């Protein structure tokens, strides 16, 4: 028997399975009454967050790659004061600038360059790598270049940050808002000329090495270099061969390391053999090479501890190598050899430096500078040395205080972190945030990395932590999030117990301690690279204080929404994404992926 046809006009419209009939939705019994009403939203629909990142160096680029992937509905903008991205590798173009960590280590964990030309890459090649990464992941779309932050201020009433930004290209100031601000300004972002009397009187070529003039030709000139930090060491090594005379003003003694982790540096470039580079086209072979190379940088933590065999070995090795390399002018050895332990300051391999200061055209001067003259420098003993150029390798702000005001509840962080400020040092919880400054996070700021491990990995781990913070805030209806003072104080107390056991607390000045011996150490994490990776893998939510969007004060009113997920009402969605081939399941990760719900 055939089934009778049903005309289209007589077909009943299918009911919306999610539609609620209000006439029968009332509860038929006398159920307890709530003071709140359900919020008609799905729990898997987070709110959009406007997130402002300040700084376009390595950390800012990684933020631009990772946060949009890890934080649904993020509205991300990255402000960079320079005309292009790259941070220190964009700004520093002085002769000889290069990284003293192997190139295959100093790169992201997820997008490696297998074809570095040299073992220790030049600044230009490093810059090209990070700019290339920004292009590959479309991070340039999120950048505001030539944008200098002048003021960051918390609006307590409306719970957002107000940023004042100067467009350096057009000299126009504008204001923008952000739910969260992430500072990625780096440790050496604010270079400064030394505060020496008469500096404005000098008529010759005067530059900070971080503001190098590429048109300057030092050939055959008399040149003064002030400072013997990392940049000063590299500049002296490279200029000595070009100039007529080089006066090197080096107030501090310093260790010149043999290597960081057994990878020896030479003054000349160390290119990779083509055969080795070709072998890196095999992903498995390259992975084995990189793991073996990078592993060494996780194993050097023991050199940090006072009285350890590892530190004593480093001291003896450095001492022997320095004495040998100064054999042409052995009298310099006692002038430069420090009385503090190796690794109190960040050691610099400095290939060619000790050889350079041993040459006859270099004058190693430890007498304090009295003043600049119109034609040169006068030292405290009254000697005046005329030079054609003065190059200041005098570093940047070692106290990590931001170079612009960041204000909340009447406190300016830029002032509070200084030695004469409210906190007197960079006061933070785990190097992540500061009590009293809601929705403000630091990328590679105080306590950013351990003394072992790698910088890119540490930044990636920190950004992954912040992605968890932002997802929590966006999903749970959190208006503000700030670490508790008790948690921050407990962290400082732990640091005060840890650092005195290390050579970091020896009598030396460095960016680890704001350039003040005896000041609290903030330049490194109080533990190893693996230690800080473990700490930042899972946030301790109990250490934070929260305010919620709900005006009722009920923390769950906005968060739990209407009891539904949007995914389950999409009949084309995969409601059983947790089911996989047994061979693909790692029980350690089972039901742990934040993006794989329900």
C-alpha positions as CSV (number, residue, x, y, z in Angstrom):
1,X,0.0,0.0,0.0
2,X,1.5,3.3,-1.0
3,X,2.0,6.1,1.5
4,X,-0.3,9.0,0.7
5,X,1.3,12.3,-0.4
6,X,1.2,15.2,2.0
7,X,1.0,18.6,0.3
8,X,3.7,21.1,1.3
9,X,1.1,23.5,2.3
10,X,-0.4,21.2,4.9
11,X,3.0,20.2,6.5
12,X,3.4,21.5,10.1
13,X,6.3,23.7,10.8
14,X,8.8,21.9,13.0
15,X,9.0,23.2,16.5
16,X,12.2,24.9,17.7
17,X,13.6,22.3,20.1
18,X,15.0,25.1,22.3
19,X,11.9,27.3,22.4
20,X,10.4,27.6,25.9
21,X,6.6,27.9,26.3
22,X,6.3,30.7,28.8
23,X,2.7,29.6,29.7
24,X,3.9,26.4,31.2
25,X,7.4,27.4,32.4
26,X,6.4,28.6,35.8
27,X,7.4,26.2,38.7
28,X,4.3,24.3,39.9
29,X,5.5,24.1,43.5
30,X,6.5,26.5,46.2
31,X,10.2,26.5,45.4
32,X,12.7,28.7,47.3
33,X,13.0,32.1,45.6
34,X,16.3,33.5,44.4
35,X,17.2,37.2,44.6
36,X,18.9,37.0,41.1
37,X,17.6,36.2,37.6
38,X,19.3,34.0,35.1
39,X,21.6,35.8,32.7
40,X,20.6,34.8,29.1
41,X,24.0,33.8,27.9
42,X,25.9,30.6,27.2
43,X,28.7,29.6,29.5
44,X,30.9,28.9,26.5
45,X,30.5,32.4,25.1
46,X,33.2,34.5,26.9
47,X,33.0,38.2,26.7
48,X,35.5,40.1,24.5
49,X,38.5,41.7,26.3
50,X,40.4,44.7,25.0
51,X,44.0,43.8,25.8
52,X,46.9,46.3,25.3
53,X,50.4,45.1,25.1
54,X,53.2,47.7,25.4
55,X,56.3,46.8,23.5
56,X,57.2,45.2,20.2
57,X,60.3,43.2,21.0
58,X,60.5,39.4,21.4
59,X,57.9,39.4,24.1
60,X,55.4,41.6,22.3
61,X,55.7,39.5,19.1
62,X,55.2,36.3,21.0
63,X,52.2,37.9,22.7
64,X,50.8,38.8,19.3
65,X,51.2,35.2,18.1
66,X,50.0,33.2,21.2
67,X,47.3,35.3,22.8
68,X,44.9,35.5,19.8
69,X,45.1,31.7,19.5
70,X,44.7,30.9,23.2
71,X,42.2,33.6,24.2
72,X,38.8,33.5,22.3
73,X,37.4,36.8,21.3
74,X,40.4,38.8,22.5
75,X,40.7,42.3,21.0
76,X,44.5,42.8,21.0
77,X,46.5,45.8,20.2
78,X,50.3,46.1,20.6
79,X,52.0,49.5,21.0
80,X,55.6,50.0,19.8
81,X,57.5,53.3,20.0
82,X,59.8,52.4,17.1
83,X,59.0,52.4,13.4
84,X,59.3,48.6,13.3
85,X,59.2,45.6,15.6
86,X,62.2,43.7,17.0
87,X,62.9,45.6,20.3
88,X,66.5,45.6,21.3
89,X,67.4,43.9,18.0
90,X,65.8,46.7,16.0
91,X,67.3,49.5,18.1
92,X,70.8,48.2,18.6
93,X,72.9,48.4,15.3
94,X,76.3,49.2,16.7
95,X,79.4,47.4,15.2
96,X,79.6,43.8,16.4
97,X,76.1,43.5,17.9
98,X,75.2,39.9,18.1
99,X,73.8,37.4,20.6
100,X,76.1,35.5,23.0
101,X,73.6,32.6,23.1
102,X,73.6,30.2,20.1
103,X,71.0,31.2,17.5
104,X,69.3,27.8,17.6
105,X,68.6,28.3,21.3
106,X,67.5,32.0,21.1
107,X,64.3,31.4,19.1
108,X,60.8,30.3,19.6
109,X,60.0,26.7,20.5
110,X,57.2,26.4,17.8
111,X,58.7,28.0,14.7
112,X,62.4,27.4,14.6
113,X,64.7,28.7,11.9
114,X,66.8,25.7,10.9
115,X,69.0,27.7,8.6
116,X,70.9,30.2,10.8
117,X,74.0,31.2,9.0
118,X,76.2,31.4,12.1
119,X,76.4,29.7,15.5
120,X,76.0,33.1,17.2
121,X,73.8,35.2,15.0
122,X,74.3,38.9,14.3
123,X,71.8,41.4,15.4
124,X,70.5,41.9,11.9
125,X,69.8,38.1,11.4
126,X,68.1,37.9,14.8
127,X,66.0,41.0,13.9
128,X,65.0,39.4,10.5
129,X,63.9,36.2,12.3
130,X,61.6,37.9,14.8
131,X,60.2,40.3,12.2
132,X,59.7,37.3,9.9
133,X,57.8,35.5,12.6
134,X,55.6,38.6,13.1
135,X,54.7,38.5,9.3
136,X,54.1,34.8,9.3
137,X,51.6,35.0,12.1
138,X,50.0,38.3,10.9
139,X,51.1,40.1,14.1
140,X,51.8,43.3,12.2
141,X,48.0,43.7,11.9
142,X,47.9,44.1,15.7
143,X,50.8,46.6,15.9
144,X,50.6,50.3,16.3
145,X,54.1,51.4,15.3
146,X,55.6,54.8,16.2
147,X,53.3,54.8,19.2
148,X,54.9,55.9,22.4
149,X,53.0,55.4,25.7
150,X,53.1,58.5,27.8
151,X,50.7,57.6,30.6
152,X,48.7,54.6,31.8
153,X,46.0,55.3,34.4
154,X,43.4,53.1,36.1
155,X,39.8,54.2,36.0
156,X,38.5,52.9,39.3
157,X,34.8,53.7,38.7
158,X,34.6,52.1,35.3
159,X,37.3,49.4,35.8
160,X,39.5,50.0,32.8
161,X,42.9,51.3,31.9
162,X,43.2,54.6,30.1
163,X,46.3,54.9,27.9
164,X,47.7,58.2,26.6
165,X,49.6,57.4,23.3
166,X,51.7,59.8,21.3
167,X,51.9,59.2,17.5
168,X,55.6,60.0,17.0
169,X,55.1,60.3,13.2
170,X,52.5,63.0,13.4
171,X,53.1,64.3,17.0
172,X,49.5,63.7,18.0
173,X,48.3,62.4,21.4
174,X,45.3,60.2,21.7
175,X,43.6,58.2,24.5
176,X,42.4,54.6,24.4
177,X,40.9,52.2,26.8
178,X,41.9,48.6,27.7
179,X,40.5,46.0,30.1
180,X,44.0,44.6,30.6
181,X,47.5,46.0,30.1
182,X,50.4,43.7,29.6
183,X,53.8,45.4,29.8
184,X,56.4,44.0,27.5
185,X,58.8,46.9,27.5
186,X,61.9,44.7,28.2
187,X,64.7,45.2,30.7
188,X,66.8,47.6,28.6
189,X,64.2,49.7,26.9
190,X,65.1,53.2,28.2
191,X,68.7,53.9,27.3
192,X,70.2,57.0,28.8
193,X,73.4,59.1,28.5
194,X,75.4,59.3,31.6
195,X,74.8,62.1,34.1
196,X,78.2,63.7,33.8
197,X,78.9,67.4,34.2
198,X,79.6,69.2,30.9
199,X,78.1,66.6,28.7
200,X,76.2,69.3,26.8
201,X,79.5,71.2,26.2
202,X,81.1,68.5,24.1
203,X,81.2,69.4,20.4
204,X,82.3,66.1,18.9
205,X,80.2,63.0,17.9
206,X,78.3,61.9,21.0
207,X,76.0,58.8,21.0
208,X,74.7,56.1,23.2
209,X,75.4,52.7,21.7
210,X,71.7,51.9,21.7
211,X,71.2,55.0,19.6
212,X,74.0,54.3,17.1
213,X,74.4,56.5,14.1
214,X,75.0,54.1,11.1
215,X,76.6,57.0,9.1
216,X,79.3,57.4,11.7
217,X,82.7,56.2,10.4
218,X,85.2,55.6,13.2
219,X,88.1,54.8,10.9
220,X,91.3,56.7,11.8
221,X,89.6,58.7,14.6
222,X,90.3,59.1,18.3
223,X,87.3,57.6,20.1
224,X,86.2,57.2,23.8
225,X,84.0,54.3,24.9
226,X,82.4,54.6,28.3
227,X,81.3,51.4,30.0
228,X,82.3,47.8,29.9
229,X,78.9,46.0,30.0
230,X,77.9,43.7,27.1
231,X,77.5,46.4,24.5
232,X,80.7,48.2,25.6
233,X,82.7,45.0,25.3
234,X,81.3,44.3,21.8
235,X,81.9,47.9,20.7
236,X,85.5,48.0,22.0
237,X,86.3,44.7,20.4
238,X,85.1,45.9,17.0
239,X,86.3,49.5,17.0
240,X,89.9,48.8,18.2
241,X,90.9,47.6,14.8
242,X,89.5,50.6,13.0
243,X,90.3,53.6,15.1
244,X,93.5,55.6,15.6
245,X,93.1,55.7,19.4
246,X,90.5,54.2,21.8
247,X,90.1,55.5,25.3
248,X,88.1,52.9,27.2
249,X,86.6,54.2,30.5
250,X,85.8,51.1,32.5
251,X,84.9,52.0,36.1
252,X,83.9,48.4,37.1
253,X,85.8,45.2,37.1
254,X,84.1,42.5,35.2
255,X,84.3,38.8,34.5
256,X,84.9,37.8,30.8
257,X,83.5,34.3,30.5
258,X,84.9,31.5,28.4
259,X,81.4,30.5,27.3
260,X,77.8,30.2,28.6
261,X,77.4,26.5,28.4
262,X,80.5,25.1,26.7
263,X,79.7,26.7,23.3
264,X,82.9,28.7,22.7
265,X,82.7,32.1,21.0
266,X,85.4,33.6,18.8
267,X,85.8,37.1,17.5
268,X,85.4,36.0,13.9
269,X,82.1,34.6,12.7
270,X,81.4,30.9,13.2
271,X,79.4,29.9,10.1
272,X,77.6,26.5,10.0
273,X,79.0,24.1,7.3
274,X,76.6,23.7,4.4
275,X,76.4,20.0,4.9
276,X,75.2,20.4,8.5
277,X,72.6,23.0,7.4
278,X,71.3,20.7,4.8
279,X,70.9,17.9,7.3
280,X,68.6,20.2,9.3
281,X,66.1,19.9,6.5
282,X,65.3,16.6,8.1
283,X,62.9,17.6,10.9
284,X,63.9,14.7,13.1
285,X,67.6,15.3,12.8
286,X,67.1,19.0,13.5
287,X,65.1,18.3,16.6
288,X,67.8,16.0,17.9
289,X,70.4,18.6,17.2
290,X,68.5,21.4,18.9
291,X,67.5,19.3,22.0
292,X,71.1,18.3,22.5
293,X,72.3,22.0,22.2
294,X,69.5,23.5,24.3
295,X,69.7,20.9,27.0
296,X,73.0,22.4,28.2
297,X,71.3,25.7,29.0
298,X,69.0,24.0,31.5
299,X,71.9,22.4,33.4
300,X,74.0,25.4,34.6
301,X,71.9,26.5,37.6
302,X,74.5,25.2,40.1
303,X,77.0,27.9,39.2
304,X,74.8,30.4,40.9
305,X,75.3,29.1,44.5
306,X,78.0,30.6,46.7
307,X,80.6,28.0,47.7
308,X,79.4,25.4,45.1
309,X,81.9,23.4,43.2
310,X,80.2,24.6,39.9
311,X,80.8,28.2,40.8
312,X,84.4,27.6,41.9
313,X,85.0,25.8,38.6
314,X,83.6,28.7,36.7
315,X,85.7,31.2,38.6
316,X,88.9,29.2,38.0
317,X,88.1,28.7,34.4
318,X,87.3,32.4,33.8
319,X,90.4,33.5,35.8
320,X,92.8,31.3,33.8
321,X,91.3,32.3,30.4
322,X,91.5,36.1,31.3
323,X,95.1,35.9,32.4
324,X,96.1,34.0,29.2
325,X,94.2,36.5,27.0
326,X,95.9,39.5,28.7
327,X,99.4,38.1,28.3
328,X,100.4,41.0,26.0
329,X,99.6,43.5,28.9
330,X,99.7,41.4,32.0
331,X,99.4,44.5,34.2
332,X,95.7,44.8,33.1
333,X,94.9,41.5,34.8
334,X,94.8,42.8,38.3
335,X,92.9,45.9,37.2
336,X,90.1,44.0,35.6
337,X,89.8,40.8,37.7
338,X,86.7,41.2,40.0
339,X,86.7,40.6,43.7
340,X,83.2,39.3,43.6
341,X,82.1,35.8,42.5
342,X,81.6,34.7,38.9
343,X,77.9,35.1,37.9
344,X,77.3,37.9,40.4
345,X,76.8,40.0,37.3
346,X,75.7,38.4,34.0
347,X,78.9,37.0,32.5
348,X,79.9,38.1,29.0
349,X,82.0,35.9,26.7
350,X,83.4,39.0,25.0
351,X,85.5,37.4,22.3
352,X,88.3,39.8,21.2
353,X,87.7,42.2,24.1
354,X,90.7,41.3,26.3
355,X,92.9,41.1,23.2
356,X,91.6,44.6,22.1
357,X,92.4,46.3,25.3
358,X,95.9,44.8,25.2
359,X,96.7,46.6,22.0
360,X,98.9,49.8,22.0
361,X,96.1,52.0,20.5
362,X,93.8,51.3,23.5
363,X,94.0,53.1,26.8
364,X,92.2,51.3,29.7
365,X,91.2,54.0,32.1
366,X,89.7,53.4,35.5
367,X,90.1,56.9,36.9
368,X,86.6,58.4,37.5
369,X,85.4,60.9,34.9
370,X,85.2,64.4,36.3
371,X,83.5,66.2,33.4
372,X,83.1,66.5,29.6
373,X,85.0,69.3,27.9
374,X,84.2,70.8,24.5
375,X,86.8,68.5,23.0
376,X,86.9,65.4,25.2
377,X,86.9,64.1,28.7
378,X,88.6,65.2,31.9
379,X,89.2,62.6,34.6
380,X,89.5,63.2,38.4
381,X,93.3,63.4,38.2
382,X,93.0,66.5,36.0
383,X,94.1,64.8,32.8
384,X,92.1,65.9,29.7
385,X,92.0,63.6,26.7
386,X,90.6,65.0,23.4
387,X,88.6,62.7,21.2
388,X,86.6,62.9,17.9
389,X,83.8,60.9,19.3
390,X,82.4,59.7,22.7
391,X,80.3,56.5,22.6
392,X,78.4,55.8,25.8
393,X,77.8,52.1,26.5
394,X,76.2,53.0,29.8
395,X,73.2,50.8,29.8
396,X,69.6,51.6,30.5
397,X,67.3,51.7,33.5
398,X,68.4,48.9,35.7
399,X,65.6,49.4,38.3
400,X,63.0,48.1,35.8
401,X,60.7,51.0,36.7
402,X,58.6,51.8,33.6
403,X,59.6,54.9,31.7
404,X,56.1,56.3,31.9
405,X,53.6,56.6,34.8
406,X,51.4,53.6,35.5
407,X,48.9,54.9,38.2
408,X,46.2,53.2,40.2
409,X,44.6,54.3,43.5
410,X,47.0,57.2,43.9
411,X,50.2,55.2,43.4
412,X,52.5,55.5,40.4
413,X,54.3,52.3,39.8
414,X,57.1,54.0,37.9
415,X,57.9,56.0,41.1
416,X,57.0,53.3,43.6
417,X,59.5,50.8,42.2
418,X,62.5,53.2,42.5
419,X,64.9,53.0,45.4
420,X,63.3,56.1,47.0
421,X,59.7,55.0,46.2
422,X,56.9,53.4,48.1
423,X,58.2,49.8,47.5
424,X,61.9,50.7,46.9
425,X,62.2,47.8,44.5
426,X,60.1,46.0,41.8
427,X,57.5,44.6,44.2
428,X,55.5,41.8,42.5
429,X,53.7,38.5,43.0
430,X,55.8,35.9,41.2
431,X,57.0,38.6,38.8
432,X,53.6,38.6,37.3
433,X,51.6,41.5,38.8
434,X,51.7,44.0,41.7
435,X,49.1,44.4,44.5
436,X,47.0,47.5,44.0
437,X,47.3,47.4,40.2
438,X,44.3,45.4,38.8
439,X,44.4,43.9,35.4
440,X,48.1,44.8,34.9
441,X,50.6,42.0,34.0
442,X,54.3,42.0,33.2
443,X,55.9,40.0,30.4
444,X,59.6,39.3,31.0
445,X,59.7,41.9,33.7
446,X,60.9,41.4,37.3
447,X,61.8,37.8,38.1
448,X,61.0,37.0,34.5
449,X,63.4,34.1,33.9
450,X,65.5,31.7,35.8
451,X,69.2,31.6,35.7
452,X,69.0,28.5,33.5
453,X,66.8,27.6,30.5
454,X,66.1,29.9,27.6
455,X,64.5,33.4,27.3
456,X,62.0,32.5,24.5
457,X,60.7,29.5,26.3
458,X,60.3,31.5,29.5
459,X,58.3,34.2,27.7
460,X,56.1,31.6,26.0
461,X,55.3,29.9,29.4
462,X,54.5,33.3,30.9
463,X,52.2,34.2,28.1
464,X,50.5,30.8,28.4
465,X,49.9,31.6,32.1
466,X,48.4,35.0,31.1
467,X,46.1,33.3,28.5
468,X,44.7,31.2,31.3
469,X,44.1,34.4,33.3
470,X,42.4,36.1,30.4
471,X,40.2,33.1,29.6
472,X,39.2,32.9,33.3
473,X,38.3,36.6,33.4
474,X,36.4,36.5,30.1
475,X,34.5,33.3,30.9
476,X,33.7,33.8,34.5
477,X,32.4,37.4,34.5
478,X,35.4,38.8,36.4
479,X,35.8,42.5,36.3
480,X,39.1,42.9,38.0
481,X,41.9,40.6,39.1
482,X,44.8,41.5,41.3
483,X,47.3,39.5,43.5
484,X,46.7,39.8,47.2
485,X,49.3,41.7,49.2
486,X,49.7,38.7,51.5
487,X,50.7,36.5,48.5
488,X,53.1,39.1,47.2
489,X,54.7,39.6,50.6
490,X,55.1,35.8,51.0
491,X,56.9,35.7,47.7
492,X,59.2,38.5,48.7
493,X,59.9,36.7,51.9
494,X,60.8,33.6,50.0
495,X,63.1,35.6,47.7
496,X,64.8,37.1,50.8
497,X,65.6,33.5,52.0
498,X,66.8,32.3,48.6
499,X,69.0,34.9,47.1
500,X,71.5,35.3,50.0
501,X,72.5,31.7,49.3
502,X,73.6,32.8,45.8
503,X,76.5,34.8,44.4
504,X,73.9,37.3,43.1
505,X,74.0,38.9,46.5
506,X,77.8,39.4,46.4
507,X,79.1,43.0,46.5
508,X,78.6,43.9,42.8
509,X,76.2,46.1,40.9
510,X,74.2,44.8,38.1
511,X,70.7,44.9,36.5
512,X,69.9,42.0,38.8
513,X,69.9,44.4,41.8
514,X,69.1,47.8,40.3
515,X,72.8,48.6,40.2
516,X,72.9,48.7,44.0
517,X,74.8,46.0,45.9
518,X,72.7,44.8,48.8
519,X,69.4,45.8,47.1
520,X,66.8,43.0,46.6
521,X,67.5,40.8,43.6
522,X,64.7,41.2,40.9
523,X,66.5,40.4,37.7
524,X,66.1,36.7,38.0
525,X,63.6,34.2,39.3
526,X,64.4,32.7,42.7
527,X,65.0,29.3,41.3
528,X,66.0,27.4,38.2
529,X,64.4,27.7,34.7
530,X,62.6,24.4,35.3
531,X,61.5,25.7,38.7
532,X,59.8,28.8,37.3
533,X,58.3,26.7,34.4
534,X,56.7,24.5,37.0
535,X,55.4,27.4,39.1
536,X,53.9,29.1,36.1
537,X,52.4,26.0,34.5
538,X,49.2,26.2,36.7
539,X,48.0,29.5,38.3
540,X,47.4,29.5,42.0
541,X,44.0,31.2,41.7
542,X,43.7,31.4,45.5
543,X,46.5,34.0,45.5
544,X,44.3,36.5,43.6
545,X,41.5,38.8,44.6
546,X,38.5,39.3,42.3
547,X,35.7,41.7,41.5
548,X,32.8,40.6,39.4
549,X,30.6,42.1,36.7
550,X,27.4,41.1,38.5
551,X,25.9,44.1,40.4
552,X,24.2,41.6,42.8
553,X,27.5,40.5,44.1
554,X,26.8,36.9,43.2
555,X,30.0,35.6,41.5
556,X,28.1,32.9,39.5
557,X,25.2,35.0,38.2
558,X,27.1,36.1,35.0
559,X,29.4,33.1,34.8
560,X,26.8,30.2,34.8
561,X,24.5,32.1,32.4
562,X,21.3,30.2,31.5
563,X,22.6,26.7,32.1
564,X,23.3,25.9,28.5
565,X,26.4,25.8,26.3
566,X,26.1,27.2,22.8
567,X,27.9,24.2,21.4
568,X,25.2,21.7,22.5
569,X,22.5,23.7,20.7
570,X,24.4,23.6,17.4
571,X,23.3,20.2,16.0
572,X,26.3,20.2,13.7
573,X,28.8,20.4,16.5
574,X,30.8,17.5,17.8
575,X,29.2,16.8,21.2
576,X,31.5,13.8,21.8
577,X,34.8,15.3,20.9
578,X,36.2,13.5,24.0
579,X,35.9,10.2,22.1
580,X,39.1,9.4,20.2
581,X,40.9,6.3,19.0
582,X,42.4,4.6,22.1
583,X,45.8,4.7,20.4
584,X,45.6,8.6,20.3
585,X,44.8,9.0,24.0
586,X,47.4,9.9,26.6
587,X,45.7,9.5,30.0
588,X,47.9,12.3,31.4
589,X,46.1,14.8,29.1
590,X,42.7,13.2,29.2
591,X,40.0,15.9,29.6
592,X,42.6,18.6,30.2
593,X,42.5,20.5,26.9
594,X,40.7,23.9,27.5
595,X,39.5,24.1,23.9
596,X,38.1,20.6,23.7
597,X,34.7,20.7,25.5
598,X,32.3,19.4,26.6
